[in-house]
Amino acid sequence: MTLLSDPQVWLSFLTLAVLEIVLGIDNIIFLSILVDRLPARQRRSARLLGLGFAMVTRIALLFSITWLATLRATLFTVFGNEISGRDLILFGGGLFLIIKSPMEIRDMLTGKEADRRPSAMNNFWLIILQIGVIDIVFSLDSVFTAVGLSKYIEVMIAAIVASVLVMMVVSSAVGRFIERYPTIKILALASLVLVGAALIAQSLDLEIPNGYIYFAMAFSAAVEGINIRLRRSLKT
């Protein structure tokens, strides 16, 4: 009750919730593309379970903050660059996105996506696992930021839960929109390549401001929005 009556607590909660939602945009895009591989009847369940699993992993990371701190410790050195556990996780996640996204684009361009048959990689639970694992990569730095913005773990957990609930609401609409416009899916996949490159750069201590990435994504989305309106007007 003391926390609820403290304006500073509410301010930190809102700040953390907005931060988690903004940083979760990449995860929603990745989730929507992965879930699209499943039959229509399984997609809603996959979205909810995937985001629920992501929420659990983020909360678990909060309680493992001491362990997370050790991830910044140097494990070994390559060509004068100190490599930590965090660097390896970011590099692996970035490499996964850089490989995975162009493969999806290739399947769309060659028509293989429409003929895609159930396989081990398209298994329901494996897709849920992929969503959770990539969320860990995306949320590593946001967890450190959360700890810096609030000293109450209850506030951090509440912000994560609130942000995930928002993402659960909007993920379905995002998924339908991406499914309706194939060119948007191409744009989303290209954006994930950009995110993957940024993660690899970050792992090599080459900082790319997130504002640049979000601006590029927003600008590309705005141009694509104009293209969609143009195509509609040409049809009429």
For each residue, the residues with C-beta under 8 A, 3 or more apart:
1: 4 5
2: 5 6
3: 6 9 152 154 155
4: 1 9
5: 1 2
6: 2 3 9 10
7: 10 11
8: 11 12
9: 3 4 6 12 13 150 152 155
10: 6 7 13 14
11: 7 8 14 15
12: 8 9 15 16 149 150 152 155
13: 9 10 16 17 150 155 158 159 162
14: 10 11 17 18
15: 11 12 18 19 149
16: 12 13 19 20 146 149 150 155 156 159 160 163
17: 13 14 20 21 159 162 163 166
18: 14 15 21 22
19: 15 16 22 23 142 145 146 149 159
20: 16 17 23 24 58 142 146 159 160 162 163 164
21: 17 18 24 25 163 166 167
22: 18 19 25 214
23: 19 20 26 27 138 139 142
24: 20 21 27 28 138 163 164 167
25: 21 22 28 29 214
26: 23 29 30 138 191 192 195
27: 23 24 30 31 54 131 134 135 138 167
28: 24 25 31 32 167 170 171 174
29: 25 26 32 33 174 178 188 191 192
30: 26 27 33 34 97 131 134 192
31: 27 28 34 35 47 50 51 131 171 175
32: 28 29 35 36 47 171 174 175 178 188
33: 29 30 36 37 104 178 185 188 189 192
34: 30 31 37 46 50 127 130 131
35: 31 32 38 43 46 47 50 127 175
36: 32 33 43 175 178 179 185
37: 33 34 116 122 127
38: 35 42 43 46 122 124 127
39: 42 43
40: 43
41:
42: 38 39 45 46 124
43: 35 36 38 39 40 46 47 175
44: 47 48 172
45: 42 48 49
46: 34 35 38 42 43 49 50 124 127 128
47: 31 32 35 43 44 50 51 168 171 172 175
48: 44 45 51 52 168
49: 45 46 52 53 128
50: 31 34 35 46 47 53 54 127 128 131 132
51: 31 47 48 54 55 131 164 167 168 171
52: 48 49 55 56 164
53: 49 50 56 57 128 129 131 132 135
54: 27 50 51 57 58 131 132 135 139 164
55: 51 52 58 59 160 161 164
56: 52 53 59 60 132
57: 53 54 60 61 132 135 136 139
58: 20 54 55 61 62 135 139 142 143 160 164
59: 55 56 62 63 157 160
60: 56 57 63 64
61: 57 58 64 65 68 136 139 140 143
62: 58 59 65 143 146 147 153 156 157 160
63: 59 60 153
64: 60 61 67 68
65: 61 62 68 69 143 147
66: 69 70
67: 64 70 71
68: 61 64 65 71 140 143 144
69: 65 66 72 73
70: 66 67 73 85
71: 67 68 84 85 86 89 140
72: 69 84 85 86
73: 69 70 84 85
74: 77 82 83 84
75: 83 84 85 88
76: 83
77: 74 80 81 82 83
78: 81 83
79:
80: 77
81: 77 78 204 205
82: 74 77
83: 74 75 76 77 78 87 88
84: 71 72 73 74 75 87 88
85: 70 71 72 73 75 88 89
86: 71 72 89 90 140 203
87: 83 84 90 91 203 204 205
88: 75 83 84 85 91 92 203
89: 71 85 86 92 93 136 137 140 203
90: 86 87 93 94 137 140 199 200 202 203
91: 87 88 94 95 199 200 203 204
92: 88 89 95 96 137
93: 89 90 96 97 134 136 137 138 196 199
94: 90 91 97 98 137 195 196 197 198 199 200 201 202 203
95: 91 92 98 99 196 200
96: 92 93 99 100 134 196
97: 30 93 94 100 101 134 192 193 195 196 199
98: 94 95 101 102 193 196 197 200
99: 95 96 102 103
100: 96 97 103 104 192
101: 97 98 104 105 189 190 192 193 196
102: 98 99 105 106 189 193
103: 99 100 106 107
104: 33 100 101 107 108 113 189
105: 101 102 108 109 186 189 190
106: 102 103 109 110 112
107: 103 104 110 112 113 116
108: 104 105 111 113 182 185 186
109: 105 106
110: 106 107
111: 108 114 115
112: 106 107 115 116
113: 104 107 108 116
114: 111
115: 111 112
116: 37 107 112 113 119 122
117:
118: 122 123
119: 116 122 123
120: 123 126
121: 126
122: 37 38 116 118 119 126 127
123: 118 119 120 126 127
124: 38 42 46 127 128
125: 128 129
126: 120 121 122 123 129 130
127: 34 35 37 38 46 50 122 123 124 130 131
128: 46 49 50 53 124 125 131 132
129: 53 125 126 132 133
130: 34 126 127 133 134
131: 27 30 31 34 50 51 53 54 127 128 134 135
132: 50 53 54 56 57 128 129 135 136
133: 129 130 136 137
134: 27 30 93 96 97 130 131 137 138
135: 27 53 54 57 58 131 132 138 139
136: 57 61 89 93 132 133 139 140
137: 89 90 92 93 94 133 134 140 199
138: 23 24 26 27 93 134 135 142
139: 23 54 57 58 61 135 136 142 143
140: 61 68 71 86 89 90 136 137 143 144
141: 144 145
142: 19 20 23 58 138 139 145 146
143: 58 61 62 65 68 139 140 146 147
144: 68 140 141 147 148
145: 19 141 142 148 149
146: 16 19 20 62 142 143 149 150 156 159 160
147: 62 65 143 144 150 156
148: 144 145
149: 12 15 16 19 145 146
150: 9 12 13 16 146 147 155 156 159
151:
152: 3 9 12 155 156
153: 62 63 156 157
154: 3 157 158
155: 3 9 12 13 16 150 152 158 159
156: 16 62 146 147 150 152 153 159 160
157: 59 62 153 154 160 161
158: 13 154 155 161 162
159: 13 16 17 19 20 146 150 155 156 162 163
160: 16 20 55 58 59 62 146 156 157 163 164
161: 55 157 158 164 165
162: 13 17 20 158 159 165 166
163: 16 17 20 21 24 159 160 166 167
164: 20 24 51 52 54 55 58 160 161 167 168
165: 161 162 168 169
166: 17 21 162 163 169 170
167: 21 24 27 28 51 163 164 170 171
168: 47 48 51 164 165 171
169: 165 166 172 173
170: 28 166 167 173 174
171: 28 31 32 47 51 167 168 174 175
172: 44 47 169 175 176
173: 169 170 176 177
174: 28 29 32 170 171 177 178
175: 31 32 35 36 43 47 171 172 178 179
176: 172 173 179 180
177: 173 174 180 181 184
178: 29 32 33 36 174 175 181 184 185 188
179: 36 175 176 185
180: 176 177 184
181: 177 178 184 185 224 228
182: 108 185 186
183: 186 187 224 227 228
184: 177 178 180 181 187 188 224 228
185: 33 36 108 178 179 181 182 188 189
186: 105 108 182 183 189 190
187: 183 184 190 191 220 221 224
188: 29 32 33 178 184 185 191 192
189: 33 101 102 104 105 185 186 192 193
190: 101 105 186 187 193 194 220
191: 26 29 187 188 194 195 216 217 220
192: 26 29 30 33 97 100 101 188 189 195 196
193: 97 98 101 102 189 190 196 197
194: 190 191 197 198 213 216 217
195: 26 94 97 191 192 198 199 213
196: 93 94 95 96 97 98 101 192 193 199 200
197: 94 98 193 194 200 201
198: 94 194 195 201 202 208 210 213
199: 90 91 93 94 97 137 195 196 202 203
200: 90 91 94 95 98 196 197 203 204
201: 94 197 198 204 206 207 208
202: 90 94 198 199 205 206 207 208
203: 86 87 88 89 90 91 94 199 200
204: 81 87 91 200 201
205: 81 87 202
206: 201 202
207: 201 202
208: 198 201 202 212 213
209: 212 213
210: 198 213 214
211: 214 215
212: 208 209 215 216
213: 194 195 198 208 209 210 216 217
214: 22 25 210 211 217 218
215: 211 212 218 219
216: 191 194 212 213 219 220
217: 191 194 213 214 220 221
218: 214 215 221 222
219: 215 216 222 223
220: 187 190 191 216 217 223 224
221: 187 217 218 224 225
222: 218 219 225 226
223: 219 220 226 227
224: 181 183 184 187 220 221 227 228
225: 221 222 228 229
226: 222 223 229 230
227: 183 223 224 230 231
228: 181 183 184 224 225 231 232
229: 225 226 232 233
230: 226 227 233 234
231: 227 228 234 235
232: 228 229 235 236
233: 229 230 236
234: 230 231
235: 231 232
236: 232 233
